[in-house]
Amino acid sequence: MIVLLRMAALGCVAVLGGCGSYWTKTDATELDFGVARGDCVQLAYADVPPVMARGFVFDVPYDTNEPARAAFVTRCLEARNWRLVERGL
């Protein structure tokens, strides 16, 4: 649930701010990216499994390993020659 809220908040910020980022690779399609990302996510969960904890303020469970998995996915995609492009205003 927290992950969904974080994603929604980041999405709102990106839309309202007119900025964001996207992954690109020469001669690759969105389907290619989906497959590569899916593979990287699967590897990330195998390497950095979820560890659930409770929040201090709202006592809401969250996964303490989520940031490490996100970093793993980024490194995995970069190793497969995908490049993250930041959009400006």
PyMOL commands that set and color helices and strands:
alter all, ss='L'
color gray80, all
select helices_A, chain A and resi 2-17+30-47+66-79
alter helices_A, ss='H'
color red, helices_A
select strands_A, chain A and resi 20-24+52-54+61-63+83-87
alter strands_A, ss='S'
color yellow, strands_A
deselect
rebuild
show_as cartoon
